Amino acid sequence: MDTSGLNRREFLRKGAAAAITAALSTALPGAMPARAQDKSETDLFRQINRAKDKNKLQGLELGHVPQIHAPDSIKAGVPFEAEVRVGEKLHEMVPSHYIDWIDLYADDIFLTKFILTPNLTQPVCKIMITLDRSATLRAIEHCNLHGLWEGARPITVTP
Ligand SMILES: [Fe+2]
């Protein structure tokens, strides 16, 4: 490499700074982009976020509260299909902003985890479930920029 225009110390200083910048920008895939965050954005990561009014989603709730589609009532022991969609307005899935996983529970019992890849998947997941008692299905998703969000749907089980 031609360094005739720079003295050796300046060349090494600039090279080290460039290497550190490059390492930091690639070492943490999905890391927060370098920009100022207000308190409301950082608070999203300190809690599980839920809709304030599930019948009237607003702001970030529109793209983040999981929507669970399933029958209101099922028969005990008979499998049924449940679909989880992240957002009333489906959340984007690009490398800089995406849903990286969705967990599904029946009350506090873990059922499954969906792990998603930006660009190649959409945050829509289906699964067959069998319940033997009434329960609330709870979906918790993680957005790389907006933290954890929960949506819920009660399912009544009849004998
Ligand atoms: Fe998001």
Backbone and ligand atoms as CSV (ligand in chain L), in Angstrom:
chain,resi,resn,atom,element,x,y,z
A,1,MET,N,N,0.849,-1.176,0.000
A,1,MET,CA,C,0.000,0.000,0.000
A,1,MET,C,C,0.894,1.238,0.000
A,2,ASP,N,N,0.536,2.226,-0.814
A,2,ASP,CA,C,1.314,3.454,-0.904
A,2,ASP,C,C,0.944,4.385,0.241
A,3,THR,N,N,1.883,4.648,1.102
A,3,THR,CA,C,1.641,5.545,2.238
A,3,THR,C,C,2.510,6.781,2.151
A,4,SER,N,N,3.018,7.058,0.967
A,4,SER,CA,C,3.957,8.170,0.840
A,4,SER,C,C,3.337,9.510,1.204
A,5,GLY,N,N,2.023,9.665,1.058
A,5,GLY,CA,C,1.375,10.928,1.369
A,5,GLY,C,C,1.093,11.110,2.850
A,6,LEU,N,N,1.219,10.077,3.654
A,6,LEU,CA,C,0.929,10.136,5.083
A,6,LEU,C,C,2.165,9.766,5.873
A,7,ASN,N,N,2.324,10.381,7.022
A,7,ASN,CA,C,3.395,9.881,7.857
A,7,ASN,C,C,2.919,8.583,8.515
A,8,ARG,N,N,3.831,7.789,8.990
A,8,ARG,CA,C,3.514,6.452,9.499
A,8,ARG,C,C,2.519,6.505,10.670
A,9,ARG,N,N,2.703,7.416,11.590
A,9,ARG,CA,C,1.827,7.492,12.766
A,9,ARG,C,C,0.384,7.840,12.353
A,10,GLU,N,N,0.233,8.812,11.437
A,10,GLU,CA,C,-1.107,9.204,10.967
A,10,GLU,C,C,-1.771,8.046,10.229
A,11,PHE,N,N,-0.986,7.323,9.423
A,11,PHE,CA,C,-1.524,6.188,8.685
A,11,PHE,C,C,-2.044,5.129,9.654
A,12,LEU,N,N,-1.261,4.796,10.674
A,12,LEU,CA,C,-1.680,3.780,11.641
A,12,LEU,C,C,-2.901,4.247,12.438
A,13,ARG,N,N,-2.962,5.504,12.832
A,13,ARG,CA,C,-4.091,6.019,13.610
A,13,ARG,C,C,-5.386,5.918,12.801
A,14,LYS,N,N,-5.340,6.363,11.536
A,14,LYS,CA,C,-6.545,6.312,10.695
A,14,LYS,C,C,-6.951,4.869,10.410
A,15,GLY,N,N,-5.962,4.011,10.205
A,15,GLY,CA,C,-6.262,2.595,9.933
A,15,GLY,C,C,-6.921,1.928,11.117
A,16,ALA,N,N,-6.411,2.204,12.332
A,16,ALA,CA,C,-6.996,1.606,13.539
A,16,ALA,C,C,-8.416,2.092,13.748
A,17,ALA,N,N,-8.669,3.374,13.533
A,17,ALA,CA,C,-10.023,3.917,13.711
A,17,ALA,C,C,-10.986,3.284,12.720
A,18,ALA,N,N,-10.548,3.119,11.481
A,18,ALA,CA,C,-11.413,2.505,10.466
A,18,ALA,C,C,-11.704,1.048,10.816
A,19,ALA,N,N,-10.698,0.333,11.308
A,19,ALA,CA,C,-10.884,-1.074,11.672
A,19,ALA,C,C,-11.867,-1.214,12.827
A,20,ILE,N,N,-11.761,-0.353,13.823
A,20,ILE,CA,C,-12.677,-0.415,14.977
A,20,ILE,C,C,-14.103,-0.105,14.520
A,21,THR,N,N,-14.268,0.900,13.686
A,21,THR,CA,C,-15.604,1.249,13.176
A,21,THR,C,C,-16.199,0.091,12.403
A,22,ALA,N,N,-15.385,-0.526,11.535
A,22,ALA,CA,C,-15.886,-1.654,10.745
A,22,ALA,C,C,-16.251,-2.829,11.641
A,23,ALA,N,N,-15.433,-3.109,12.645
A,23,ALA,CA,C,-15.704,-4.238,13.546
A,23,ALA,C,C,-16.989,-4.003,14.328
A,24,LEU,N,N,-17.197,-2.802,14.832
A,24,LEU,CA,C,-18.401,-2.513,15.607
A,24,LEU,C,C,-19.652,-2.581,14.745
A,25,SER,N,N,-19.543,-2.169,13.482
A,25,SER,CA,C,-20.739,-2.147,12.642
A,25,SER,C,C,-21.137,-3.536,12.176
A,26,THR,N,N,-20.203,-4.512,12.191
A,26,THR,CA,C,-20.559,-5.857,11.744
A,26,THR,C,C,-20.624,-6.854,12.878
A,27,ALA,N,N,-20.126,-6.518,14.055
A,27,ALA,CA,C,-20.066,-7.496,15.141
A,27,ALA,C,C,-21.424,-7.773,15.755
A,28,LEU,N,N,-22.359,-6.859,15.649
A,28,LEU,CA,C,-23.644,-7.007,16.314
A,28,LEU,C,C,-24.784,-6.942,15.307
A,29,PRO,N,N,-25.006,-8.043,14.552
A,29,PRO,CA,C,-26.113,-8.000,13.607
A,29,PRO,C,C,-27.411,-7.744,14.348
A,30,GLY,N,N,-28.223,-6.890,13.802
A,30,GLY,CA,C,-29.490,-6.571,14.448
A,30,GLY,C,C,-29.339,-5.538,15.536
A,31,ALA,N,N,-28.117,-5.025,15.715
A,31,ALA,CA,C,-27.915,-4.025,16.759
A,31,ALA,C,C,-28.656,-2.749,16.396
A,32,MET,N,N,-28.932,-1.956,17.409
A,32,MET,CA,C,-29.633,-0.705,17.180
A,32,MET,C,C,-28.805,0.173,16.254
A,33,PRO,N,N,-29.437,0.835,15.298
A,33,PRO,CA,C,-28.682,1.759,14.462
A,33,PRO,C,C,-28.193,2.925,15.307
A,34,ALA,N,N,-27.074,3.499,14.862
A,34,ALA,CA,C,-26.502,4.609,15.625
A,34,ALA,C,C,-27.355,5.847,15.441
A,35,ARG,N,N,-28.237,6.107,16.378
A,35,ARG,CA,C,-29.045,7.316,16.343
A,35,ARG,C,C,-29.522,7.575,17.761
A,36,ALA,N,N,-29.874,8.797,17.994
A,36,ALA,CA,C,-30.362,9.139,19.327
A,36,ALA,C,C,-31.704,8.465,19.563
A,37,GLN,N,N,-31.912,7.969,20.787
A,37,GLN,CA,C,-33.178,7.366,21.142
A,37,GLN,C,C,-33.828,8.204,22.221
A,38,ASP,N,N,-35.152,8.369,22.117
A,38,ASP,CA,C,-35.817,9.045,23.217
A,38,ASP,C,C,-36.182,8.007,24.271
A,39,LYS,N,N,-36.607,8.486,25.442
A,39,LYS,CA,C,-36.860,7.591,26.569
A,39,LYS,C,C,-37.950,6.571,26.257
A,40,SER,N,N,-38.980,6.983,25.494
A,40,SER,CA,C,-40.068,6.051,25.212
A,40,SER,C,C,-39.572,4.860,24.401
A,41,GLU,N,N,-38.557,5.068,23.517
A,41,GLU,CA,C,-38.021,3.958,22.742
A,41,GLU,C,C,-37.210,3.017,23.617
A,42,THR,N,N,-36.395,3.526,24.517
A,42,THR,CA,C,-35.608,2.628,25.361
A,42,THR,C,C,-36.498,1.910,26.359
A,43,ASP,N,N,-37.576,2.544,26.795
A,43,ASP,CA,C,-38.501,1.884,27.727
A,43,ASP,C,C,-39.155,0.660,27.104
A,44,LEU,N,N,-39.267,0.624,25.767
A,44,LEU,CA,C,-39.874,-0.528,25.104
A,44,LEU,C,C,-39.135,-1.816,25.437
A,45,PHE,N,N,-37.845,-1.729,25.761
A,45,PHE,CA,C,-37.032,-2.908,26.036
A,45,PHE,C,C,-37.024,-3.290,27.510
A,46,ARG,N,N,-37.708,-2.534,28.349
A,46,ARG,CA,C,-37.710,-2.814,29.781
A,46,ARG,C,C,-39.013,-3.448,30.242
A,47,GLN,N,N,-39.848,-3.853,29.295
A,47,GLN,CA,C,-41.163,-4.388,29.669
A,47,GLN,C,C,-41.714,-5.214,28.517
A,48,ILE,N,N,-42.794,-5.952,28.798
A,48,ILE,CA,C,-43.562,-6.549,27.708
A,48,ILE,C,C,-44.646,-5.543,27.362
A,49,ASN,N,N,-44.641,-5.080,26.108
A,49,ASN,CA,C,-45.585,-4.050,25.677
A,49,ASN,C,C,-46.902,-4.692,25.244
A,50,ARG,N,N,-47.992,-4.044,25.602
A,50,ARG,CA,C,-49.326,-4.544,25.254
A,50,ARG,C,C,-50.170,-3.377,24.741
A,51,ALA,N,N,-51.236,-3.714,24.027
A,51,ALA,CA,C,-52.150,-2.684,23.540
A,51,ALA,C,C,-52.849,-2.026,24.724
A,52,LYS,N,N,-52.950,-0.716,24.672
A,52,LYS,CA,C,-53.700,-0.024,25.728
A,52,LYS,C,C,-55.192,-0.306,25.569
A,53,ASP,N,N,-55.674,-0.345,24.309
A,53,ASP,CA,C,-57.058,-0.720,24.007
A,53,ASP,C,C,-56.986,-1.675,22.816
A,54,LYS,N,N,-57.205,-2.979,23.076
A,54,LYS,CA,C,-56.995,-3.961,22.001
A,54,LYS,C,C,-57.982,-3.799,20.846
A,55,ASN,N,N,-59.046,-3.056,21.049
A,55,ASN,CA,C,-60.011,-2.807,19.972
A,55,ASN,C,C,-59.687,-1.556,19.163
A,56,LYS,N,N,-58.673,-0.827,19.600
A,56,LYS,CA,C,-58.300,0.400,18.877
A,56,LYS,C,C,-56.788,0.584,18.996
A,57,LEU,N,N,-56.038,-0.188,18.189
A,57,LEU,CA,C,-54.581,-0.106,18.253
A,57,LEU,C,C,-54.114,1.233,17.686
A,58,GLN,N,N,-53.039,1.742,18.301
A,58,GLN,CA,C,-52.510,3.026,17.873
A,58,GLN,C,C,-50.991,2.989,17.812
A,59,GLY,N,N,-50.414,3.846,16.971
A,59,GLY,CA,C,-48.963,4.025,16.911
A,59,GLY,C,C,-48.229,2.703,16.685
A,60,LEU,N,N,-47.207,2.444,17.515
A,60,LEU,CA,C,-46.405,1.222,17.380
A,60,LEU,C,C,-47.231,-0.035,17.602
A,61,GLU,N,N,-48.338,0.068,18.321
A,61,GLU,CA,C,-49.193,-1.105,18.563
A,61,GLU,C,C,-49.672,-1.712,17.243
A,62,LEU,N,N,-49.949,-0.864,16.247
A,62,LEU,CA,C,-50.495,-1.344,14.974
A,62,LEU,C,C,-49.594,-2.372,14.291
A,63,GLY,N,N,-48.291,-2.177,14.369
A,63,GLY,CA,C,-47.370,-3.089,13.695
A,63,GLY,C,C,-46.736,-4.115,14.601
A,64,HIS,N,N,-47.076,-4.116,15.903
A,64,HIS,CA,C,-46.348,-4.984,16.830
A,64,HIS,C,C,-47.199,-5.915,17.682
A,65,VAL,N,N,-48.430,-5.545,18.000
A,65,VAL,CA,C,-49.227,-6.427,18.864
A,65,VAL,C,C,-49.613,-7.677,18.072
A,66,PRO,N,N,-49.192,-8.873,18.528
A,66,PRO,CA,C,-49.549,-10.100,17.817
A,66,PRO,C,C,-51.062,-10.305,17.779
A,67,GLN,N,N,-51.542,-10.689,16.604
A,67,GLN,CA,C,-52.964,-11.003,16.413
A,67,GLN,C,C,-53.089,-12.525,16.342
A,68,ILE,N,N,-53.909,-13.092,17.197
A,68,ILE,CA,C,-54.080,-14.550,17.226
A,68,ILE,C,C,-55.437,-14.879,16.616
A,69,HIS,N,N,-55.409,-15.668,15.559
A,69,HIS,CA,C,-56.649,-16.097,14.905
A,69,HIS,C,C,-56.865,-17.566,15.238
A,70,ALA,N,N,-57.978,-17.845,15.908
A,70,ALA,CA,C,-58.307,-19.213,16.323
A,70,ALA,C,C,-59.785,-19.222,16.668
A,71,PRO,N,N,-60.398,-20.410,16.730
A,71,PRO,CA,C,-61.816,-20.455,17.119
A,71,PRO,C,C,-62.000,-19.956,18.551
A,72,ASP,N,N,-63.158,-19.335,18.817
A,72,ASP,CA,C,-63.458,-18.893,20.183
A,72,ASP,C,C,-63.668,-20.092,21.096
A,73,SER,N,N,-64.223,-21.169,20.505
A,73,SER,CA,C,-64.573,-22.344,21.296
A,73,SER,C,C,-64.151,-23.603,20.543
A,74,ILE,N,N,-63.556,-24.528,21.261
A,74,ILE,CA,C,-63.141,-25.800,20.647
A,74,ILE,C,C,-63.549,-26.938,21.585
A,75,LYS,N,N,-63.469,-28.163,21.073
A,75,LYS,CA,C,-63.776,-29.326,21.903
A,75,LYS,C,C,-62.487,-29.863,22.524
A,76,ALA,N,N,-62.596,-30.302,23.762
A,76,ALA,CA,C,-61.429,-30.828,24.481
A,76,ALA,C,C,-60.782,-31.955,23.681
A,77,GLY,N,N,-59.476,-31.852,23.516
A,77,GLY,CA,C,-58.723,-32.919,22.871
A,77,GLY,C,C,-58.786,-32.936,21.361
A,78,VAL,N,N,-59.533,-32.023,20.742
A,78,VAL,CA,C,-59.636,-31.987,19.276
A,78,VAL,C,C,-58.695,-30.889,18.749
A,79,PRO,N,N,-57.726,-31.271,17.908
A,79,PRO,CA,C,-56.769,-30.274,17.422
A,79,PRO,C,C,-57.464,-29.158,16.634
A,80,PHE,N,N,-56.950,-27.953,16.799
A,80,PHE,CA,C,-57.447,-26.804,16.026
A,80,PHE,C,C,-56.243,-25.988,15.564
A,81,GLU,N,N,-56.511,-25.173,14.531
A,81,GLU,CA,C,-55.422,-24.360,13.984
A,81,GLU,C,C,-55.441,-22.965,14.601
A,82,ALA,N,N,-54.266,-22.495,14.964
A,82,ALA,CA,C,-54.112,-21.112,15.424
A,82,ALA,C,C,-53.082,-20.431,14.522
A,83,GLU,N,N,-53.377,-19.197,14.164
A,83,GLU,CA,C,-52.439,-18.411,13.351
A,83,GLU,C,C,-52.071,-17.156,14.127
A,84,VAL,N,N,-50.782,-16.865,14.164
A,84,VAL,CA,C,-50.307,-15.638,14.798
A,84,VAL,C,C,-49.736,-14.735,13.705
A,85,ARG,N,N,-50.223,-13.508,13.659
A,85,ARG,CA,C,-49.708,-12.487,12.725
A,85,ARG,C,C,-49.202,-11.337,13.562
A,86,VAL,N,N,-48.003,-10.855,13.262
A,86,VAL,CA,C,-47.478,-9.740,14.053
A,86,VAL,C,C,-47.915,-8.430,13.424
A,87,GLY,N,N,-48.828,-7.815,14.142
A,87,GLY,CA,C,-49.342,-6.521,13.738
A,87,GLY,C,C,-50.675,-6.624,13.032
A,88,GLU,N,N,-51.554,-5.697,13.365
A,88,GLU,CA,C,-52.784,-5.547,12.588
A,88,GLU,C,C,-52.370,-5.120,11.177
A,89,LYS,N,N,-51.335,-4.267,11.122
A,89,LYS,CA,C,-50.646,-3.952,9.857
A,89,LYS,C,C,-49.357,-4.762,9.917
A,90,LEU,N,N,-49.225,-5.760,9.027
A,90,LEU,CA,C,-48.118,-6.708,9.125
A,90,LEU,C,C,-46.761,-5.995,9.225
A,91,HIS,N,N,-45.968,-6.419,10.214
A,91,HIS,CA,C,-44.662,-5.804,10.467
A,91,HIS,C,C,-43.698,-6.078,9.316
A,92,GLU,N,N,-42.841,-5.110,8.995
A,92,GLU,CA,C,-41.855,-5.323,7.932
A,92,GLU,C,C,-40.792,-6.327,8.367
A,93,MET,N,N,-40.122,-6.930,7.367
A,93,MET,CA,C,-39.087,-7.941,7.639
A,93,MET,C,C,-37.860,-7.627,6.784
A,94,VAL,N,N,-37.186,-6.545,7.110
A,94,VAL,CA,C,-35.944,-6.179,6.423
A,94,VAL,C,C,-34.810,-6.273,7.445
A,95,PRO,N,N,-33.563,-6.469,6.984
A,95,PRO,CA,C,-32.461,-6.706,7.932
A,95,PRO,C,C,-32.299,-5.628,9.003
A,96,SER,N,N,-32.684,-4.403,8.730
A,96,SER,CA,C,-32.523,-3.346,9.725
A,96,SER,C,C,-33.695,-3.256,10.700
A,97,HIS,N,N,-34.803,-3.950,10.397
A,97,HIS,CA,C,-35.997,-3.858,11.241
A,97,HIS,C,C,-36.870,-5.076,10.988
A,98,TYR,N,N,-36.914,-5.978,11.960
A,98,TYR,CA,C,-37.639,-7.226,11.722
A,98,TYR,C,C,-38.079,-7.869,13.033
A,99,ILE,N,N,-38.971,-8.841,12.899
A,99,ILE,CA,C,-39.404,-9.667,14.026
A,99,ILE,C,C,-38.492,-10.879,14.035
A,100,ASP,N,N,-37.747,-11.097,15.121
A,100,ASP,CA,C,-36.816,-12.232,15.088
A,100,ASP,C,C,-37.378,-13.499,15.724
A,101,TRP,N,N,-38.380,-13.381,16.586
A,101,TRP,CA,C,-39.036,-14.602,17.063
A,101,TRP,C,C,-40.413,-14.303,17.622
A,102,ILE,N,N,-41.222,-15.376,17.677
A,102,ILE,CA,C,-42.565,-15.317,18.274
A,102,ILE,C,C,-42.697,-16.549,19.163
A,103,ASP,N,N,-43.043,-16.351,20.425
A,103,ASP,CA,C,-43.337,-17.473,21.333
A,103,ASP,C,C,-44.843,-17.551,21.531
A,104,LEU,N,N,-45.330,-18.776,21.685
A,104,LEU,CA,C,-46.760,-18.968,21.914
A,104,LEU,C,C,-46.958,-19.781,23.189
A,105,TYR,N,N,-47.874,-19.334,24.029
A,105,TYR,CA,C,-48.190,-19.981,25.308
A,105,TYR,C,C,-49.694,-20.238,25.391
A,106,ALA,N,N,-50.076,-21.246,26.173
A,106,ALA,CA,C,-51.456,-21.447,26.616
A,106,ALA,C,C,-51.432,-21.125,28.106
A,107,ASP,N,N,-52.003,-20.002,28.490
A,107,ASP,CA,C,-51.787,-19.426,29.825
A,107,ASP,C,C,-50.278,-19.290,30.027
A,108,ASP,N,N,-49.701,-19.978,31.024
A,108,ASP,CA,C,-48.251,-19.870,31.231
A,108,ASP,C,C,-47.482,-21.073,30.695
A,109,ILE,N,N,-48.170,-21.953,29.978
A,109,ILE,CA,C,-47.520,-23.150,29.439
A,109,ILE,C,C,-46.948,-22.854,28.054
A,110,PHE,N,N,-45.634,-23.031,27.914
A,110,PHE,CA,C,-44.975,-22.793,26.623
A,110,PHE,C,C,-45.445,-23.810,25.591
A,111,LEU,N,N,-45.815,-23.338,24.393
A,111,LEU,CA,C,-46.238,-24.235,23.309
A,111,LEU,C,C,-45.182,-24.341,22.216
A,112,THR,N,N,-44.704,-23.192,21.719
A,112,THR,CA,C,-43.750,-23.250,20.611
A,112,THR,C,C,-43.029,-21.924,20.444
A,113,LYS,N,N,-41.949,-21.990,19.675
A,113,LYS,CA,C,-41.205,-20.775,19.318
A,113,LYS,C,C,-40.990,-20.789,17.807
A,114,PHE,N,N,-41.299,-19.683,17.156
A,114,PHE,CA,C,-41.021,-19.503,15.732
A,114,PHE,C,C,-39.835,-18.543,15.627
A,115,ILE,N,N,-38.805,-18.949,14.921
A,115,ILE,CA,C,-37.644,-18.086,14.707
A,115,ILE,C,C,-37.658,-17.648,13.242
A,116,LEU,N,N,-37.572,-16.354,13.008
A,116,LEU,CA,C,-37.786,-15.798,11.674
A,116,LEU,C,C,-36.515,-15.155,11.111
A,117,THR,N,N,-36.443,-15.108,9.794
A,117,THR,CA,C,-35.305,-14.518,9.087
A,117,THR,C,C,-35.799,-13.364,8.225
A,118,PRO,N,N,-35.193,-12.171,8.376
A,118,PRO,CA,C,-35.630,-11.050,7.541
A,118,PRO,C,C,-35.414,-11.340,6.059
A,119,ASN,N,N,-36.168,-10.676,5.241
A,119,ASN,CA,C,-36.172,-10.811,3.774
A,119,ASN,C,C,-36.814,-12.117,3.301
A,120,LEU,N,N,-36.641,-13.215,4.025
A,120,LEU,CA,C,-37.079,-14.530,3.543
A,120,LEU,C,C,-38.366,-15.021,4.176
A,121,THR,N,N,-38.796,-14.418,5.275
A,121,THR,CA,C,-40.024,-14.861,5.930
A,121,THR,C,C,-40.893,-13.654,6.263
A,122,GLN,N,N,-42.134,-13.939,6.583
A,122,GLN,CA,C,-43.072,-12.928,7.065
A,122,GLN,C,C,-43.501,-13.350,8.468
A,123,PRO,N,N,-43.886,-12.394,9.323
A,123,PRO,CA,C,-44.256,-12.750,10.698
A,123,PRO,C,C,-45.683,-13.280,10.797
A,124,VAL,N,N,-45.907,-14.393,10.107
A,124,VAL,CA,C,-47.201,-15.087,10.116
A,124,VAL,C,C,-46.897,-16.562,10.337
A,125,CYS,N,N,-47.406,-17.131,11.429
A,125,CYS,CA,C,-47.080,-18.514,11.772
A,125,CYS,C,C,-48.350,-19.266,12.145
A,126,LYS,N,N,-48.445,-20.516,11.693
A,126,LYS,CA,C,-49.603,-21.354,12.009
A,126,LYS,C,C,-49.137,-22.598,12.740
A,127,ILE,N,N,-50.013,-23.079,13.617
A,127,ILE,CA,C,-49.703,-24.309,14.329
A,127,ILE,C,C,-51.005,-24.987,14.740
A,128,MET,N,N,-50.976,-26.315,14.832
A,128,MET,CA,C,-52.114,-27.069,15.345
A,128,MET,C,C,-51.903,-27.237,16.849
A,129,ILE,N,N,-52.973,-26.995,17.602
A,129,ILE,CA,C,-52.910,-27.043,19.068
A,129,ILE,C,C,-54.034,-27.937,19.580
A,130,THR,N,N,-53.769,-28.631,20.671
A,130,THR,CA,C,-54.793,-29.430,21.349
A,130,THR,C,C,-54.846,-28.977,22.799
A,131,LEU,N,N,-56.032,-28.584,23.248
A,131,LEU,CA,C,-56.206,-28.168,24.650
A,131,LEU,C,C,-57.199,-29.101,25.335
A,132,ASP,N,N,-57.005,-29.302,26.634
A,132,ASP,CA,C,-57.980,-30.103,27.387
A,132,ASP,C,C,-58.746,-29.258,28.398
A,133,ARG,N,N,-58.433,-27.978,28.442
A,133,ARG,CA,C,-59.176,-27.055,29.308
A,133,ARG,C,C,-59.085,-25.653,28.708
A,134,SER,N,N,-60.001,-24.800,29.101
A,134,SER,CA,C,-59.992,-23.431,28.587
A,134,SER,C,C,-58.687,-22.743,28.968
A,135,ALA,N,N,-58.222,-21.897,28.064
A,135,ALA,CA,C,-56.945,-21.219,28.303
A,135,ALA,C,C,-56.900,-19.950,27.458
A,136,THR,N,N,-55.995,-19.083,27.809
A,136,THR,CA,C,-55.732,-17.901,26.989
A,136,THR,C,C,-54.456,-18.139,26.199
A,137,LEU,N,N,-54.581,-18.104,24.868
A,137,LEU,CA,C,-53.376,-18.177,24.038
A,137,LEU,C,C,-52.686,-16.825,24.123
A,138,ARG,N,N,-51.394,-16.847,24.375
A,138,ARG,CA,C,-50.596,-15.621,24.478
A,138,ARG,C,C,-49.426,-15.719,23.517
A,139,ALA,N,N,-49.300,-14.741,22.634
A,139,ALA,CA,C,-48.159,-14.689,21.717
A,139,ALA,C,C,-47.284,-13.517,22.132
A,140,ILE,N,N,-46.002,-13.783,22.261
A,140,ILE,CA,C,-45.035,-12.732,22.595
A,140,ILE,C,C,-44.004,-12.703,21.476
A,141,GLU,N,N,-43.856,-11.530,20.871
A,141,GLU,CA,C,-42.884,-11.406,19.779
A,141,GLU,C,C,-41.798,-10.412,20.158
A,142,HIS,N,N,-40.664,-10.540,19.467
A,142,HIS,CA,C,-39.544,-9.629,19.693
A,142,HIS,C,C,-39.165,-8.925,18.400
A,143,CYS,N,N,-39.267,-7.598,18.411
A,143,CYS,CA,C,-38.824,-6.759,17.292
A,143,CYS,C,C,-37.426,-6.233,17.638
A,144,ASN,N,N,-36.518,-6.272,16.675
A,144,ASN,CA,C,-35.148,-5.853,16.988
A,144,ASN,C,C,-35.049,-4.375,17.347
A,145,LEU,N,N,-36.012,-3.560,16.918
A,145,LEU,CA,C,-35.961,-2.138,17.247
A,145,LEU,C,C,-36.953,-1.720,18.316
A,146,HIS,N,N,-38.009,-2.513,18.526
A,146,HIS,CA,C,-39.099,-2.056,19.397
A,146,HIS,C,C,-39.435,-3.004,20.538
A,147,GLY,N,N,-38.590,-4.011,20.774
A,147,GLY,CA,C,-38.733,-4.835,21.968
A,147,GLY,C,C,-39.842,-5.872,21.920
A,148,LEU,N,N,-40.306,-6.253,23.121
A,148,LEU,CA,C,-41.271,-7.342,23.297
A,148,LEU,C,C,-42.704,-6.823,23.266
A,149,TRP,N,N,-43.572,-7.580,22.587
A,149,TRP,CA,C,-44.995,-7.225,22.495
A,149,TRP,C,C,-45.829,-8.483,22.686
A,150,GLU,N,N,-46.944,-8.341,23.403
A,150,GLU,CA,C,-47.813,-9.493,23.658
A,150,GLU,C,C,-49.222,-9.234,23.147
A,151,GLY,N,N,-49.796,-10.289,22.570
A,151,GLY,CA,C,-51.220,-10.298,22.214
A,151,GLY,C,C,-51.829,-11.564,22.798
A,152,ALA,N,N,-53.130,-11.537,23.079
A,152,ALA,CA,C,-53.760,-12.689,23.734
A,152,ALA,C,C,-55.157,-12.934,23.176
A,153,ARG,N,N,-55.582,-14.204,23.288
A,153,ARG,CA,C,-56.950,-14.569,22.862
A,153,ARG,C,C,-57.429,-15.734,23.728
A,154,PRO,N,N,-58.558,-15.558,24.423
A,154,PRO,CA,C,-59.088,-16.662,25.224
A,154,PRO,C,C,-59.742,-17.722,24.346
A,155,ILE,N,N,-59.537,-18.968,24.719
A,155,ILE,CA,C,-60.154,-20.094,23.992
A,155,ILE,C,C,-60.970,-20.871,25.018
A,156,THR,N,N,-62.240,-21.052,24.725
A,156,THR,CA,C,-63.101,-21.834,25.611
A,156,THR,C,C,-63.106,-23.282,25.133
A,157,VAL,N,N,-62.860,-24.185,26.061
A,157,VAL,CA,C,-62.848,-25.613,25.732
A,157,VAL,C,C,-64.091,-26.263,26.311
A,158,THR,N,N,-64.837,-26.965,25.439
A,158,THR,CA,C,-66.036,-27.670,25.901
A,158,THR,C,C,-65.753,-29.175,25.896
A,159,PRO,N,N,-66.439,-29.930,26.768
A,159,PRO,CA,C,-66.179,-31.378,26.849
A,159,PRO,C,C,-66.572,-32.109,25.569
L,1,LIG,FE,FE,-40.668,-2.920,14.970
